[in-house]
């Protein structure tokens, strides 16, 4: 009896089928397995102080003297506004920024640059034709609460042309300084470096009338993630998380995913709503930090000053517990807290203790001492 002979075409088809099944399985497994890029060591660590740009040399000298005597700090978050630097198109005055940075260099102090547009966009940008949304200051904790402000539409070409020019000029001026280790990813903001855009009912109606504002805002964030990263090629690019209009958390996630895909070692996410009233789990921005903590460098900024009697901020101990729970790499203090040797020293001591014990053990310690807060 002759042995059975296999059909060559049948064998070929079977081989193709097996290959397809193998590829499908590999794709399915990869889809379920998170791929973590090697983000390397954090660029920014320790305790930082928030500092607005000094108005004159006397104020700068005072700031420099206070920084010189405070050894609890790792760096300064320098915030300044576009309309303070540039009154006439194409003629920015970097004089006070240069003087402030020179003091940081003299002190050997690391710094981050926070350049704000939004309501601080110069008048000439609108005079040149940039579209704006008129609204009111929504934060009751601000001195100008309720005042009318104008915010440029973030995808307006005139606004983008002028803002992009300023980012490039900032990079040319400060990116080569080894003490400049980070910038805030600003581009679509209202009053600060956070992602906030005012979202009253009338404001939302204005945004909705512009069509696909979610898609347009996403494109804006992608564009300026790249522009800040190009202008500052060595620095951390920090996205200050916040709820944007009525958009879901997935909007922020898409921006984070984009930043991590292109700049995994430099793209940083920050929570500017750290409190010590209770555990922050359940807040959108805190939960985003927890979700990405193993994939993105991250840190925190205090919600308010620790010294305030109304306890808007809460206790140092509970705030430290929240930082440690999320593995925060840095902690930004409000100016008064950070400049104070006593307050910043207390924060650093308590934070170090919380880190050494770890989240669970430090939580048990706070409970035993009656310092743990479940509710505000």
Residue, then its C-alpha position, 0 to 999 in steps of 0.5 A: x500500500x502506498x503511503x498517503x501523500x499530503x496535499x501541498x496546497x492544504x499544508x500551505x493553507x494550514x501554515x497560513x492559518x496557524x500564522x494568523x492565529x499566532x499573530x492574533x494571540x500575540x496582539x490580544x496578549x499585548x493589548x492586555x499587557x501594559x507597555x511601560x516605557x523606561x522613563x528614567x530618574x525624575x528630573x525634579x524632586x524635593x520641596x519647591x516654592x512658588x514665586x511670582x516674578x518680582x516687580x522690581x529690584x528691591x523685591x528681587x533682593x528680598x526674595x534672593x535673601x530669603x532663598x539664600x537662608x532656606x536650605x529646605x528647598x530644592x528649587x523655585x517655580x517662577x511664574x510670570x505673565x505674558x502681558x507683563x513681558x510684552x506690551x508691544x508685539x515683537x518687543x518683549x522685555x525679559x529684563x526682570x526675568x533675566x535678573x531673577x534667573x541671574x539670582x538663581x544662578x548666583x544661589x545655585x538654585x534650580x528653577x521651573x518656568x511657568x509662562x502664562x497666557x489665557x487672561x494674561x494675553x496682551x491686548x495687541x493679540x486681540x487687536x491683531x484679530x485673535x478671537x476671544x471668549x469674555x467671561x468672569x473670574x470664577x474663583x472666589x478665593x481670588x482678589x479679582x473674583x467676578x471681574x470680566x476677563x478675556x481668554x483667547x480661543x486656543x486654536x485661533x491662528x493669530x493667538x497661536x502665531x504670537x504665543x508660539x513665537x514667545x515660547x521659541x524666544x523663551x527657549x532661546x534665552x533659558x533652555x541652555x541653562x542647566x539650572x532650568x530643569x522644567x517648564x509648565x505646558x501652558x497653551x489653553x488656560x484661563x487664570x493659571x498654569x492649570x488646564x482650567x477653562x471657565x465653565x459656567x453655563x453661559x461659557x459652556x454654551x460659547x464653547x459648544x457653539x464652536x463645534x468639536x471643541x474637544x477635538x480642537x483642544x486635543x490638537x492644541x495640546x498636542x501642538x504645544x506639547x511638541x513646541x514646549x519640548x522643542x524649545x526646551x529639549x532638556x527640561x521636564x514638560x509639566x502638564x498641570x492637570x485639571x478638569x477641562x470644561x465639561x470633558x471627561x477624564x479621558x480627555x486628559x488621558x489622551x493628552x498624557x498618552x500623547x506626551x508619554x509616547x513622545x517624551x517618556x522621560x520628560x513628560x510630567x503630570x502635576x496635581x495642583x489640588x493637593x490637600x490635607x483635609x482628608x485623603x484625596x482619593x476620589x478626586x479626578x486629578x489625584x486619581x489620574x496621578x495614581x493611574x499613571x504613577x508607574x508610567x509618568x513622572x509626577x508631583x504635587x502643588x498645595x491647594x492653598x497656604x498651610x498657614x490659613x486659619x480657614x483650613x482650606x489646605x488642611x494639615x501637613x500630615x494628611x497632605x504628606x500622606x496623600x503625596x506618599x500614597x501617590x509616590x509624588x516626586x516633588x511638592x510645590x508649596x505656596x510662596x509664604x510656606x516655601x519661603x518660611x524656613x520654619x514651615x518648609x522645614x516642618x513640611x520636609x521633616x513630616x514628608x520624610x517621615x511619611x516616606x520612610x514609613x510608607x503609606x500604610x504604616x504612616x496612616x496607622x501612625x496618624x490614626x493612633x495619634x488622632x491626626x487622621x482625617x476621614x472627612x474634611 
